[in-house]
Amino acid sequence: MPRPRKCRRVCELPRHTEFGPRSAEGEAIPMTVDEYESIRLIDLEGLTQEEAALQMEVGRSTVQSIYNSARRKLALCLVAGRTLMITGGDYEVCPRRSPACARCCPRRRGEK
């Protein structure tokens, strides 16, 4: 029997959930919120996979898997001209103004 999936902590939900060319072809590619968070943390915030794993409260190998999946989806959207839709996944949003949120969210600590 497989282990139940652990919720991944995300700082906040994405402001925009659909991206793509005006003349998109084919079905939209779904990206989960936790995949989006891994791209945000590693590529935008510049965290290592270990740091992203701590912030998302999962193991480093889990972050690596999530991140690789997200990058494949981004590449497919760019190369094939498909729309990307961010929705779903196993995640919990970090509660605003809590001590835990200040620990994990650089923007809320006044950094960057």
Secondary structure, DSSP 8 states (H G I E B T S, - for coil): -------EEESS--S--EE--TT--SS-EEE-HHHHHHHIIIIIS---HHHHHHHHTS-HHHHHHHHHHHHHHHHHHHHHT--EEE---SEEE--TTSHHHHHH-HHHHT--
